């Protein structure tokens, strides 16, 4: 019976919120006066007020748990934990930063040599027969203009150029069967750029664009990284 | 109740002085543990979270700038507890079984402070039953609501400090607290009904 009565006396949520702030003395003066007016006249407000005060008293009187031990940090605990740098939250950014850096380095390593000399990769190749292959690549290049010149023609010229170059390479290589795959690899490496980078202007421009985008990414990453650290 | 901290201690701790940091630990470990216990509802998990929070605080000390050190610390604890609760929710059966096996809040009450027992055994029993009901209702609240009740009503922080500790605006503290209190009232309603005349409502 009493419960039914109490239900009916319930305040709206907005009023309850106001009253809740009132018991915490967190209301501005004018609202405070309004609430006090309600409390003088309205049984629903009076009941809600009793409930709130009772609840607060109960919560404050809850038995307090005793901490089971001391949580003082020992030098070992601090040493065993991760070092101050890098802080855990910046770890992700550090990885991103490293990844972008690695991309830039990789891009420079791959693209820069082609600027100076088209075959600058050759000295990097192991030795002996492959050097021969580099020569062969030059030969292939000499024959290559034929297909590249017909780039507009329907069948993709690169696909045609490769078997052709391989065919040329075969007679020149001292130990054909064993070395051929590697030589072909070098050829592939050196034969690919002419098709895409035959006109040096275009390749330079696209590479520049690529680098600019990379640098942009890099600076963005670095900024976010630094902001995180300084926060 | 907000506790002020000597700025020199914090500065020394920020420079890596472990002694100075441990003075702060001694100052706050009771409260930090209490908050963790209320949020997690389990003494072992609370102890782990407390230790974890102090280690995190030590590492993050350089990022503490200004404002209440206590609120900053409580924020680390509540976040640590939220993380644990989230992990628990992902595999709820384990923690639930564990807490049931240990007897839950009932067993925890055995080692709670009980200075009132000797004075009036009957009233003590009644009070304990109400406290147990309240604990159960508190644990039934969503973590966000529970945290604000724990900080303001149990620990006595004001709205501003609670807002700082929870990283929400003061208005959010105000409305969350009101809603949480309403839920608690509804949860305790049957209980209050039986002793409405003499119990919590007698005031």
Interface residues (C-beta under 8 A of the other chain):
Chain A: X2 X3 X6 X13 X16 X17 X20 X21 X24 X26 X50 X51 X52 X53 X54 X55 X56 X57 X58 X59 X60 X61 X62 X63 X64 X65 X66 X67 X68 X69 X70 X71 X72 X73 X75 X77 X78 X81 X82 X84 X87 X88 X231
Chain B: X16 X18 X21 X22 X25 X26 X29 X30 X32 X33 X34 X37 X43 X46 X47 X50 X51 X54 X55 X58 X59 X60 X62 X63 X108 X109 X111 X112 X113 X114 X127 X128 X130 X131 X134 X135 X149 X152 X153 X154 X156 X158 X159 X174 X175 X177 X178 X179 X181 X182 X184 X185 X188 X189 X190 X192 X193 X196 X199 X200 X201 X203
